[in-house]
Amino acid sequence: PPPLPVTKRDEIGQLIGGFNHLLETLGQREETLRKSEERNRGLLVNLDAGIVVHAADTSIITNNHRASTI
């Protein structure tokens, strides 16, 4: 969501400013996570080794093409 306008520099304005800072921080973290996931996905797809990622119950979460052919 977009930042909220701060109309007064009172306690409510400070609270809104803190909320806006939190929104900005969360947005930066989401962008960092997105870039990391893209990089990891690229590595997984392009590796010549077979990679399988599984959950604790051994169900497969994802795998690359090489693992499928093995």
mmCIF file as gemmi writes it, N, C-alpha and C atoms, coordinates in Angstrom:
data_model
loop_
_atom_site.group_PDB
_atom_site.id
_atom_site.type_symbol
_atom_site.label_atom_id
_atom_site.label_alt_id
_atom_site.label_comp_id
_atom_site.label_asym_id
_atom_site.label_entity_id
_atom_site.label_seq_id
_atom_site.pdbx_PDB_ins_code
_atom_site.Cartn_x
_atom_site.Cartn_y
_atom_site.Cartn_z
_atom_site.occupancy
_atom_site.B_iso_or_equiv
_atom_site.pdbx_formal_charge
_atom_site.auth_seq_id
_atom_site.auth_asym_id
_atom_site.pdbx_PDB_model_num
ATOM 1 N N . PRO Axp A 1 ? 0.825 -1.207 0 1 0 ? 1 A 1
ATOM 2 C CA . PRO Axp A 1 ? 0 0 0 1 0 ? 1 A 1
ATOM 3 C C . PRO Axp A 1 ? 0.864 1.265 0 1 0 ? 1 A 1
ATOM 4 N N . PRO Axp A 2 ? 0.329 2.34 -0.52 1 0 ? 2 A 1
ATOM 5 C CA . PRO Axp A 2 ? 1.104 3.587 -0.541 1 0 ? 2 A 1
ATOM 6 C C . PRO Axp A 2 ? 1.241 4.16 0.872 1 0 ? 2 A 1
ATOM 7 N N . PRO Axp A 3 ? 2.266 4.989 1.099 1 0 ? 3 A 1
ATOM 8 C CA . PRO Axp A 3 ? 2.425 5.587 2.42 1 0 ? 3 A 1
ATOM 9 C C . PRO Axp A 3 ? 1.259 6.523 2.737 1 0 ? 3 A 1
ATOM 10 N N . LEU Axp A 4 ? 0.974 6.635 4.004 1 0 ? 4 A 1
ATOM 11 C CA . LEU Axp A 4 ? -0.09 7.524 4.456 1 0 ? 4 A 1
ATOM 12 C C . LEU Axp A 4 ? 0.445 8.945 4.574 1 0 ? 4 A 1
ATOM 13 N N . PRO Axp A 5 ? -0.384 9.947 4.293 1 0 ? 5 A 1
ATOM 14 C CA . PRO Axp A 5 ? 0.088 11.332 4.438 1 0 ? 5 A 1
ATOM 15 C C . PRO Axp A 5 ? 0.211 11.715 5.915 1 0 ? 5 A 1
ATOM 16 N N . VAL Axp A 6 ? 1.262 12.423 6.238 1 0 ? 6 A 1
ATOM 17 C CA . VAL Axp A 6 ? 1.44 12.952 7.588 1 0 ? 6 A 1
ATOM 18 C C . VAL Axp A 6 ? 1.01 14.409 7.544 1 0 ? 6 A 1
ATOM 19 N N . THR Axp A 7 ? -0.121 14.714 8.175 1 0 ? 7 A 1
ATOM 20 C CA . THR Axp A 7 ? -0.664 16.071 8.117 1 0 ? 7 A 1
ATOM 21 C C . THR Axp A 7 ? -0.231 16.931 9.297 1 0 ? 7 A 1
ATOM 22 N N . LYS Axp A 8 ? 0.101 16.299 10.417 1 0 ? 8 A 1
ATOM 23 C CA . LYS Axp A 8 ? 0.534 17.044 11.605 1 0 ? 8 A 1
ATOM 24 C C . LYS Axp A 8 ? 1.755 16.356 12.197 1 0 ? 8 A 1
ATOM 25 N N . ARG Axp A 9 ? 2.574 17.116 12.881 1 0 ? 9 A 1
ATOM 26 C CA . ARG Axp A 9 ? 3.78 16.58 13.522 1 0 ? 9 A 1
ATOM 27 C C . ARG Axp A 9 ? 3.532 16.28 15.001 1 0 ? 9 A 1
ATOM 28 N N . ASP Axp A 10 ? 2.346 15.794 15.311 1 0 ? 10 A 1
ATOM 29 C CA . ASP Axp A 10 ? 2.031 15.412 16.682 1 0 ? 10 A 1
ATOM 30 C C . ASP Axp A 10 ? 2.271 13.912 16.867 1 0 ? 10 A 1
ATOM 31 N N . GLU Axp A 11 ? 1.756 13.352 17.949 1 0 ? 11 A 1
ATOM 32 C CA . GLU Axp A 11 ? 1.957 11.923 18.222 1 0 ? 11 A 1
ATOM 33 C C . GLU Axp A 11 ? 1.369 11.044 17.12 1 0 ? 11 A 1
ATOM 34 N N . ILE Axp A 12 ? 0.226 11.434 16.596 1 0 ? 12 A 1
ATOM 35 C CA . ILE Axp A 12 ? -0.397 10.659 15.51 1 0 ? 12 A 1
ATOM 36 C C . ILE Axp A 12 ? 0.467 10.75 14.252 1 0 ? 12 A 1
ATOM 37 N N . GLY Axp A 13 ? 1.004 11.923 13.976 1 0 ? 13 A 1
ATOM 38 C CA . GLY Axp A 13 ? 1.899 12.081 12.832 1 0 ? 13 A 1
ATOM 39 C C . GLY Axp A 13 ? 3.136 11.222 12.969 1 0 ? 13 A 1
ATOM 40 N N . GLN Axp A 14 ? 3.672 11.141 14.193 1 0 ? 14 A 1
ATOM 41 C CA . GLN Axp A 14 ? 4.836 10.283 14.435 1 0 ? 14 A 1
ATOM 42 C C . GLN Axp A 14 ? 4.477 8.814 14.237 1 0 ? 14 A 1
ATOM 43 N N . LEU Axp A 15 ? 3.292 8.442 14.688 1 0 ? 15 A 1
ATOM 44 C CA . LEU Axp A 15 ? 2.832 7.067 14.511 1 0 ? 15 A 1
ATOM 45 C C . LEU Axp A 15 ? 2.678 6.736 13.022 1 0 ? 15 A 1
ATOM 46 N N . ILE Axp A 16 ? 2.09 7.654 12.275 1 0 ? 16 A 1
ATOM 47 C CA . ILE Axp A 16 ? 1.933 7.438 10.825 1 0 ? 16 A 1
ATOM 48 C C . ILE Axp A 16 ? 3.305 7.368 10.156 1 0 ? 16 A 1
ATOM 49 N N . GLY Axp A 17 ? 4.237 8.238 10.583 1 0 ? 17 A 1
ATOM 50 C CA . GLY Axp A 17 ? 5.596 8.199 10.04 1 0 ? 17 A 1
ATOM 51 C C . GLY Axp A 17 ? 6.267 6.862 10.306 1 0 ? 17 A 1
ATOM 52 N N . GLY Axp A 18 ? 6.075 6.334 11.508 1 0 ? 18 A 1
ATOM 53 C CA . GLY Axp A 18 ? 6.632 5.017 11.829 1 0 ? 18 A 1
ATOM 54 C C . GLY Axp A 18 ? 6.016 3.921 10.977 1 0 ? 18 A 1
ATOM 55 N N . PHE Axp A 19 ? 4.707 4.023 10.768 1 0 ? 19 A 1
ATOM 56 C CA . PHE Axp A 19 ? 4.015 3.052 9.91 1 0 ? 19 A 1
ATOM 57 C C . PHE Axp A 19 ? 4.542 3.128 8.485 1 0 ? 19 A 1
ATOM 58 N N . ASN Axp A 20 ? 4.725 4.348 7.981 1 0 ? 20 A 1
ATOM 59 C CA . ASN Axp A 20 ? 5.256 4.513 6.624 1 0 ? 20 A 1
ATOM 60 C C . ASN Axp A 20 ? 6.665 3.945 6.507 1 0 ? 20 A 1
ATOM 61 N N . HIS Axp A 21 ? 7.467 4.125 7.543 1 0 ? 21 A 1
ATOM 62 C CA . HIS Axp A 21 ? 8.825 3.555 7.543 1 0 ? 21 A 1
ATOM 63 C C . HIS Axp A 21 ? 8.75 2.029 7.509 1 0 ? 21 A 1
ATOM 64 N N . LEU Axp A 22 ? 7.833 1.47 8.276 1 0 ? 22 A 1
ATOM 65 C CA . LEU Axp A 22 ? 7.638 0.018 8.276 1 0 ? 22 A 1
ATOM 66 C C . LEU Axp A 22 ? 7.232 -0.475 6.887 1 0 ? 22 A 1
ATOM 67 N N . LEU Axp A 23 ? 6.316 0.243 6.227 1 0 ? 23 A 1
ATOM 68 C CA . LEU Axp A 23 ? 5.913 -0.13 4.862 1 0 ? 23 A 1
ATOM 69 C C . LEU Axp A 23 ? 7.107 -0.121 3.917 1 0 ? 23 A 1
ATOM 70 N N . GLU Axp A 24 ? 7.962 0.895 4.046 1 0 ? 24 A 1
ATOM 71 C CA . GLU Axp A 24 ? 9.135 0.994 3.185 1 0 ? 24 A 1
ATOM 72 C C . GLU Axp A 24 ? 10.1 -0.166 3.437 1 0 ? 24 A 1
ATOM 73 N N . THR Axp A 25 ? 10.327 -0.473 4.699 1 0 ? 25 A 1
ATOM 74 C CA . THR Axp A 25 ? 11.218 -1.578 5.066 1 0 ? 25 A 1
ATOM 75 C C . THR Axp A 25 ? 10.688 -2.904 4.54 1 0 ? 25 A 1
ATOM 76 N N . LEU Axp A 26 ? 9.391 -3.135 4.7 1 0 ? 26 A 1
ATOM 77 C CA . LEU Axp A 26 ? 8.791 -4.373 4.201 1 0 ? 26 A 1
ATOM 78 C C . LEU Axp A 26 ? 8.89 -4.46 2.682 1 0 ? 26 A 1
ATOM 79 N N . GLY Axp A 27 ? 8.698 -3.339 1.996 1 0 ? 27 A 1
ATOM 80 C CA . GLY Axp A 27 ? 8.825 -3.322 0.543 1 0 ? 27 A 1
ATOM 81 C C . GLY Axp A 27 ? 10.233 -3.678 0.094 1 0 ? 27 A 1
ATOM 82 N N . GLN Axp A 28 ? 11.232 -3.143 0.807 1 0 ? 28 A 1
ATOM 83 C CA . GLN Axp A 28 ? 12.626 -3.456 0.478 1 0 ? 28 A 1
ATOM 84 C C . GLN Axp A 28 ? 12.924 -4.932 0.711 1 0 ? 28 A 1
ATOM 85 N N . ARG Axp A 29 ? 12.396 -5.478 1.796 1 0 ? 29 A 1
ATOM 86 C CA . ARG Axp A 29 ? 12.616 -6.903 2.084 1 0 ? 29 A 1
ATOM 87 C C . ARG Axp A 29 ? 11.958 -7.785 1.034 1 0 ? 29 A 1
ATOM 88 N N . GLU Axp A 30 ? 10.761 -7.422 0.615 1 0 ? 30 A 1
ATOM 89 C CA . GLU Axp A 30 ? 10.081 -8.204 -0.427 1 0 ? 30 A 1
ATOM 90 C C . GLU Axp A 30 ? 10.863 -8.176 -1.721 1 0 ? 30 A 1
ATOM 91 N N . GLU Axp A 31 ? 11.425 -7.02 -2.082 1 0 ? 31 A 1
ATOM 92 C CA . GLU Axp A 31 ? 12.214 -6.907 -3.306 1 0 ? 31 A 1
ATOM 93 C C . GLU Axp A 31 ? 13.483 -7.75 -3.206 1 0 ? 31 A 1
ATOM 94 N N . THR Axp A 32 ? 14.144 -7.713 -2.061 1 0 ? 32 A 1
ATOM 95 C CA . THR Axp A 32 ? 15.346 -8.522 -1.85 1 0 ? 32 A 1
ATOM 96 C C . THR Axp A 32 ? 15.016 -10.003 -1.95 1 0 ? 32 A 1
ATOM 97 N N . LEU Axp A 33 ? 13.911 -10.412 -1.348 1 0 ? 33 A 1
ATOM 98 C CA . LEU Axp A 33 ? 13.491 -11.813 -1.409 1 0 ? 33 A 1
ATOM 99 C C . LEU Axp A 33 ? 13.166 -12.223 -2.841 1 0 ? 33 A 1
ATOM 100 N N . ARG Axp A 34 ? 12.482 -11.357 -3.58 1 0 ? 34 A 1
ATOM 101 C CA . ARG Axp A 34 ? 12.144 -11.654 -4.979 1 0 ? 34 A 1
ATOM 102 C C . ARG Axp A 34 ? 13.404 -11.863 -5.811 1 0 ? 34 A 1
ATOM 103 N N . LYS Axp A 35 ? 14.39 -10.978 -5.634 1 0 ? 35 A 1
ATOM 104 C CA . LYS Axp A 35 ? 15.642 -11.112 -6.386 1 0 ? 35 A 1
ATOM 105 C C . LYS Axp A 35 ? 16.371 -12.398 -6.003 1 0 ? 35 A 1
ATOM 106 N N . SER Axp A 36 ? 16.378 -12.725 -4.73 1 0 ? 36 A 1
ATOM 107 C CA . SER Axp A 36 ? 17.031 -13.947 -4.268 1 0 ? 36 A 1
ATOM 108 C C . SER Axp A 36 ? 16.346 -15.179 -4.847 1 0 ? 36 A 1
ATOM 109 N N . GLU Axp A 37 ? 15.028 -15.183 -4.856 1 0 ? 37 A 1
ATOM 110 C CA . GLU Axp A 37 ? 14.293 -16.318 -5.416 1 0 ? 37 A 1
ATOM 111 C C . GLU Axp A 37 ? 14.555 -16.457 -6.905 1 0 ? 37 A 1
ATOM 112 N N . GLU Axp A 38 ? 14.627 -15.331 -7.63 1 0 ? 38 A 1
ATOM 113 C CA . GLU Axp A 38 ? 14.936 -15.381 -9.066 1 0 ? 38 A 1
ATOM 114 C C . GLU Axp A 38 ? 16.325 -15.985 -9.295 1 0 ? 38 A 1
ATOM 115 N N . ARG Axp A 39 ? 17.294 -15.531 -8.51 1 0 ? 39 A 1
ATOM 116 C CA . ARG Axp A 39 ? 18.661 -16.037 -8.656 1 0 ? 39 A 1
ATOM 117 C C . ARG Axp A 39 ? 18.714 -17.532 -8.364 1 0 ? 39 A 1
ATOM 118 N N . ASN Axp A 40 ? 18.078 -17.951 -7.288 1 0 ? 40 A 1
ATOM 119 C CA . ASN Axp A 40 ? 18.085 -19.369 -6.935 1 0 ? 40 A 1
ATOM 120 C C . ASN Axp A 40 ? 17.357 -20.21 -7.97 1 0 ? 40 A 1
ATOM 121 N N . ARG Axp A 41 ? 16.261 -19.704 -8.508 1 0 ? 41 A 1
ATOM 122 C CA . ARG Axp A 41 ? 15.53 -20.419 -9.544 1 0 ? 41 A 1
ATOM 123 C C . ARG Axp A 41 ? 16.396 -20.583 -10.787 1 0 ? 41 A 1
ATOM 124 N N . GLY Axp A 42 ? 17.137 -19.526 -11.133 1 0 ? 42 A 1
ATOM 125 C CA . GLY Axp A 42 ? 18.046 -19.6 -12.277 1 0 ? 42 A 1
ATOM 126 C C . GLY Axp A 42 ? 19.133 -20.631 -12.07 1 0 ? 42 A 1
ATOM 127 N N . LEU Axp A 43 ? 19.676 -20.687 -10.866 1 0 ? 43 A 1
ATOM 128 C CA . LEU Axp A 43 ? 20.695 -21.694 -10.553 1 0 ? 43 A 1
ATOM 129 C C . LEU Axp A 43 ? 20.121 -23.103 -10.65 1 0 ? 43 A 1
ATOM 130 N N . LEU Axp A 44 ? 18.95 -23.293 -10.095 1 0 ? 44 A 1
ATOM 131 C CA . LEU Axp A 44 ? 18.315 -24.61 -10.089 1 0 ? 44 A 1
ATOM 132 C C . LEU Axp A 44 ? 18.06 -25.097 -11.512 1 0 ? 44 A 1
ATOM 133 N N . VAL Axp A 45 ? 17.563 -24.23 -12.351 1 0 ? 45 A 1
ATOM 134 C CA . VAL Axp A 45 ? 17.219 -24.617 -13.72 1 0 ? 45 A 1
ATOM 135 C C . VAL Axp A 45 ? 18.466 -24.929 -14.537 1 0 ? 45 A 1
ATOM 136 N N . ASN Axp A 46 ? 19.528 -24.168 -14.353 1 0 ? 46 A 1
ATOM 137 C CA . ASN Axp A 46 ? 20.695 -24.279 -15.223 1 0 ? 46 A 1
ATOM 138 C C . ASN Axp A 46 ? 21.77 -25.245 -14.751 1 0 ? 46 A 1
ATOM 139 N N . LEU Axp A 47 ? 21.635 -25.818 -13.581 1 0 ? 47 A 1
ATOM 140 C CA . LEU Axp A 47 ? 22.636 -26.772 -13.107 1 0 ? 47 A 1
ATOM 141 C C . LEU Axp A 47 ? 22.587 -28.067 -13.918 1 0 ? 47 A 1
ATOM 142 N N . ASP Axp A 48 ? 23.756 -28.652 -14.117 1 0 ? 48 A 1
ATOM 143 C CA . ASP Axp A 48 ? 23.813 -29.932 -14.819 1 0 ? 48 A 1
ATOM 144 C C . ASP Axp A 48 ? 23.594 -31.09 -13.852 1 0 ? 48 A 1
ATOM 145 N N . ALA Axp A 49 ? 23.574 -30.797 -12.556 1 0 ? 49 A 1
ATOM 146 C CA . ALA Axp A 49 ? 23.331 -31.833 -11.545 1 0 ? 49 A 1
ATOM 147 C C . ALA Axp A 49 ? 21.834 -31.902 -11.25 1 0 ? 49 A 1
ATOM 148 N N . GLY Axp A 50 ? 21.388 -33.075 -10.879 1 0 ? 50 A 1
ATOM 149 C CA . GLY Axp A 50 ? 19.988 -33.233 -10.506 1 0 ? 50 A 1
ATOM 150 C C . GLY Axp A 50 ? 19.75 -32.711 -9.098 1 0 ? 50 A 1
ATOM 151 N N . ILE Axp A 51 ? 18.797 -31.825 -8.935 1 0 ? 51 A 1
ATOM 152 C CA . ILE Axp A 51 ? 18.482 -31.238 -7.634 1 0 ? 51 A 1
ATOM 153 C C . ILE Axp A 51 ? 17.007 -31.473 -7.331 1 0 ? 51 A 1
ATOM 154 N N . VAL Axp A 52 ? 16.745 -31.989 -6.129 1 0 ? 52 A 1
ATOM 155 C CA . VAL Axp A 52 ? 15.378 -32.179 -5.661 1 0 ? 52 A 1
ATOM 156 C C . VAL Axp A 52 ? 15.261 -31.501 -4.297 1 0 ? 52 A 1
ATOM 157 N N . VAL Axp A 53 ? 14.26 -30.64 -4.142 1 0 ? 53 A 1
ATOM 158 C CA . VAL Axp A 53 ? 13.999 -29.991 -2.861 1 0 ? 53 A 1
ATOM 159 C C . VAL Axp A 53 ? 12.751 -30.645 -2.301 1 0 ? 53 A 1
ATOM 160 N N . HIS Axp A 54 ? 12.859 -31.128 -1.059 1 0 ? 54 A 1
ATOM 161 C CA . HIS Axp A 54 ? 11.703 -31.824 -0.488 1 0 ? 54 A 1
ATOM 162 C C . HIS Axp A 54 ? 11.397 -31.301 0.906 1 0 ? 54 A 1
ATOM 163 N N . ALA Axp A 55 ? 10.174 -31.498 1.339 1 0 ? 55 A 1
ATOM 164 C CA . ALA Axp A 55 ? 9.733 -31.1 2.675 1 0 ? 55 A 1
ATOM 165 C C . ALA Axp A 55 ? 10.149 -32.159 3.681 1 0 ? 55 A 1
ATOM 166 N N . ALA Axp A 56 ? 9.935 -31.86 4.957 1 0 ? 56 A 1
ATOM 167 C CA . ALA Axp A 56 ? 10.304 -32.787 6.029 1 0 ? 56 A 1
ATOM 168 C C . ALA Axp A 56 ? 9.577 -34.122 5.886 1 0 ? 56 A 1
ATOM 169 N N . ASP Axp A 57 ? 8.376 -34.109 5.312 1 0 ? 57 A 1
ATOM 170 C CA . ASP Axp A 57 ? 7.623 -35.357 5.131 1 0 ? 57 A 1
ATOM 171 C C . ASP Axp A 57 ? 8.02 -36.079 3.837 1 0 ? 57 A 1
ATOM 172 N N . THR Axp A 58 ? 9.098 -35.643 3.223 1 0 ? 58 A 1
ATOM 173 C CA . THR Axp A 58 ? 9.678 -36.177 1.981 1 0 ? 58 A 1
ATOM 174 C C . THR Axp A 58 ? 8.864 -35.891 0.726 1 0 ? 58 A 1
ATOM 175 N N . SER Axp A 59 ? 7.795 -35.102 0.824 1 0 ? 59 A 1
ATOM 176 C CA . SER Axp A 59 ? 7.088 -34.712 -0.399 1 0 ? 59 A 1
ATOM 177 C C . SER Axp A 59 ? 7.961 -33.724 -1.174 1 0 ? 59 A 1
ATOM 178 N N . ILE Axp A 60 ? 7.973 -33.857 -2.482 1 0 ? 60 A 1
ATOM 179 C CA . ILE Axp A 60 ? 8.822 -33.028 -3.33 1 0 ? 60 A 1
ATOM 180 C C . ILE Axp A 60 ? 8.203 -31.648 -3.487 1 0 ? 60 A 1
ATOM 181 N N . ILE Axp A 61 ? 9.009 -30.629 -3.197 1 0 ? 61 A 1
ATOM 182 C CA . ILE Axp A 61 ? 8.575 -29.247 -3.372 1 0 ? 61 A 1
ATOM 183 C C . ILE Axp A 61 ? 8.883 -28.803 -4.795 1 0 ? 61 A 1
ATOM 184 N N . THR Axp A 62 ? 10.104 -29.068 -5.249 1 0 ? 62 A 1
ATOM 185 C CA . THR Axp A 62 ? 10.496 -28.733 -6.619 1 0 ? 62 A 1
ATOM 186 C C . THR Axp A 62 ? 11.72 -29.546 -7.006 1 0 ? 62 A 1
ATOM 187 N N . ASN Axp A 63 ? 11.956 -29.622 -8.283 1 0 ? 63 A 1
ATOM 188 C CA . ASN Axp A 63 ? 13.155 -30.266 -8.795 1 0 ? 63 A 1
ATOM 189 C C . ASN Axp A 63 ? 13.498 -29.661 -10.147 1 0 ? 63 A 1
ATOM 190 N N . ASN Axp A 64 ? 14.74 -29.844 -10.571 1 0 ? 64 A 1
ATOM 191 C CA . ASN Axp A 64 ? 15.108 -29.321 -11.886 1 0 ? 64 A 1
ATOM 192 C C . ASN Axp A 64 ? 14.949 -30.417 -12.956 1 0 ? 64 A 1
ATOM 193 N N . HIS Axp A 65 ? 15.135 -30.005 -14.2 1 0 ? 65 A 1
ATOM 194 C CA . HIS Axp A 65 ? 14.926 -30.929 -15.324 1 0 ? 65 A 1
ATOM 195 C C . HIS Axp A 65 ? 15.873 -32.113 -15.241 1 0 ? 65 A 1
ATOM 196 N N . ARG Axp A 66 ? 17.117 -31.866 -14.849 1 0 ? 66 A 1
ATOM 197 C CA . ARG Axp A 66 ? 18.108 -32.946 -14.781 1 0 ? 66 A 1
ATOM 198 C C . ARG Axp A 66 ? 17.661 -34.025 -13.781 1 0 ? 66 A 1
ATOM 199 N N . ALA Axp A 67 ? 17.093 -33.626 -12.656 1 0 ? 67 A 1
ATOM 200 C CA . ALA Axp A 67 ? 16.6 -34.612 -11.676 1 0 ? 67 A 1
ATOM 201 C C . ALA Axp A 67 ? 15.461 -35.411 -12.261 1 0 ? 67 A 1
ATOM 202 N N . SER Axp A 68 ? 14.647 -34.782 -13.076 1 0 ? 68 A 1
ATOM 203 C CA . SER Axp A 68 ? 13.532 -35.492 -13.709 1 0 ? 68 A 1
ATOM 204 C C . SER Axp A 68 ? 14.022 -36.567 -14.677 1 0 ? 68 A 1
ATOM 205 N N . THR Axp A 69 ? 15.109 -36.26 -15.373 1 0 ? 69 A 1
ATOM 206 C CA . THR Axp A 69 ? 15.618 -37.245 -16.339 1 0 ? 69 A 1
ATOM 207 C C . THR Axp A 69 ? 16.38 -38.383 -15.674 1 0 ? 69 A 1
ATOM 208 N N . ILE Axp A 70 ? 16.892 -38.128 -14.485 1 0 ? 70 A 1
ATOM 209 C CA . ILE Axp A 70 ? 17.61 -39.188 -13.758 1 0 ? 70 A 1
ATOM 210 C C . ILE Axp A 70 ? 16.597 -40.163 -13.229 1 0 ? 70 A 1
